[in-house]
Amino acid sequence: MLYGTPTARRRDAQRNRAAILEAASEVLAQEGTVALMPEIARRAGIGQATLYRHFADRHALTAAVLNYQLEILETRVATHSGHPAGFRDLLRETLHSQIELRGLVKLVRRFDITLQERYRQRVIAAFATPLSRARDHGHVRADLVPEDLSLLFTMVQGVAEATDDVHAARAAADRAVDLVLDGVFLPG
């Protein structure tokens, strides 16, 4: 065995895993698409065997995609946490991401309730500091607490799933986001 070969494989495996997670996120964001493993493998530019080496089944892939999306969210939130005035844009962007990934949310609802709660707490924890800063600077209602965000996410998800017409669902969810944010943020 040549020195460096295992590292190259690991880099290749990391690249494949990243491609799989990105492809699965794209598939789950498409209108009416069921996250089929062959389609994800095709989009990732890998064979199905490689996909199954990384993820034994759809459940494992869904959990990995959720973790991937949560890492993106946590990075985005951390980047905005020093800008209390930008909290509205951050929350709007997050709610729109939730609408786009409604297929992922539907799959996550099939998870054990304990696991769902762990993911929910992770999202709430990510927003705790930026919300606190926005509240301290008078950008949001004084009585808004991190747990209230869970209610906002649930309301928007309910609107997004109210119809099978994806365009109508997005339009209704966009309107719900505006209404929700107007209720959370202080004028001016």
N, C-alpha and C positions, 0 to 999 in steps of 0.2 A: 504494500500500500504506500502510495506516495504521500509525503507530507503535504497537508493542505486539502486533500481530497474530501475528508469529512466536512471541513468548513464550507467548501463549495456546495456540497449537498445540502448543508444546513441553510445556506443562503438561497439555494434553489427552492428548498422546502418553504422557507419564509416568504419568498416571492410568490410561490404557488398559493400559500395560505392567504396572503394579502389579496391576490387576484380572485380567489374564491369568495372571500368576504365582500369585496367590492361588487363582484358579479351578483352574488346573492342579494345584496342590498338593492341593486338595480332591478332585479327580477321582482323583488317584493314591493318595489315602488310602482310597478306597472299596473295599469288598469286591468283588473280581473284575472291577473296571472296567478296561478297556483305555483308555488315554489317547487318546480320539478328539478330533481337532481341532474338529469341529462342537460337541461337548458342552462343550468348554472355552470356545469362543467364546460359546455360549449362556449359560453360567454367568457369564462375565465381562461379559455385557451388551453385547457388541460383535458386529459382523458377521465372517464368516470372512475377508473381504478384509482387514479391520483386523488380525486375528490373523496372517495370512500376511505382512502388511507388517512386522510386528514379528519374526516367526519363520518362516523359509522352510519348515521341515519339523519333524517330531517330534523329530529329533535336536537341532536348535538349541533347541527349546523345552525339552527334557529338560535340556540343559546349563544353560539359564537358570534353570530351576526348582531344579536342584541348587545353583547359585551362590546363589540366593535363600535356600534352606534353610540353606546353610552360613553365610551372613551372619547369619541369625537365630541359629544355633548360636553363632557367634563372639561376637555381642552378649550372648547369655545367659551364655556362659562368662566373658566379661570382667566382667560384672556380679557373678558369684559368685567371681571369682578372689581377692578380699580376704577371703573367708570359708572358711577351710580346713575347718571343721567341716561346712559345707554341701556338700562335694564329693560325698558319697554321694547326696544328693538331686539334685544336678546330673547325675551319671552316670546315675542311675535315669531321670530325665526324658529324657535324651538317648537311652538305650536304648529307652524307650517310644516316642519320636518315630520312631526307626528302625523299630520294629515297625509303627507306623501308616503309615509311608511305604515299606512294603516293595515296592510297585509301582514307586516311583521307583528303589529300589535295583536291582530286576530290570532296569530299562531302562538304568541306568548300567553294568551288567555287560556290555552290548553295546558299550560304548565301547572305544576302543583302550586296551590295557593301560597304556601310558605316561600317558594322560590319567586313567585310574582311579587310578594311583599318585600322581599330582599331587593329586587330590582327597583321597586317603587321608592323604597327608602334611599337607595343610591341616587336616584334622580333628585329627590327632595334635599338630600345632603349637598348635592352639587350646587343647588340654588340658594342654600341658607345664607351664605355670606353676602353674595351680591344683593339678595333681597333685603337683608339687614342694612346694608349700606344705602340702598335706594330709599328705604324707609327713613333712615337717620337723616338723609339729605332732603326729605320732604317730597320725593318723587312718587311715592305710592301711599296708599292709605295707611294710617298709623296702626290700624288693627290687623293688617295683613301679616300672616305668619306662614312659614314654609309649608305646613300641612295644607293650607288653602290652595297651593299650587296643584296638589294632587286632585282636588275638586275641579280646578280649571281644566286640567288635562283630561279628566274623565268626561266633562261636559263637551269639550271639543271632539273627543273621540266618538261620543254618542251621536253628535250631529254628523260627523264624517261617515258614520256607518248607517245612517238612517235610510239611505237609498243605495241601490246597486248602480245607479247612474253616477259614474265617477266624476263627471264634470259638475253635475248638480250637487254632489256631495262636497266637492271642493269649494264651490261657490257658497254653499250654506255654511261650511266650516269657516271660510274666510269671514263671512258676516258674523258668525259666532265669536271668532277671535276679536274682531273689532268691538263687539258689544262687551265681551269679557274684559278686554283691556281698558275700555272706557270706565268700567266699574271698579277697576283695580287702581288705576293711575289718577293722580290729582290733576285738575286742569292747570294748564299753563306751565 
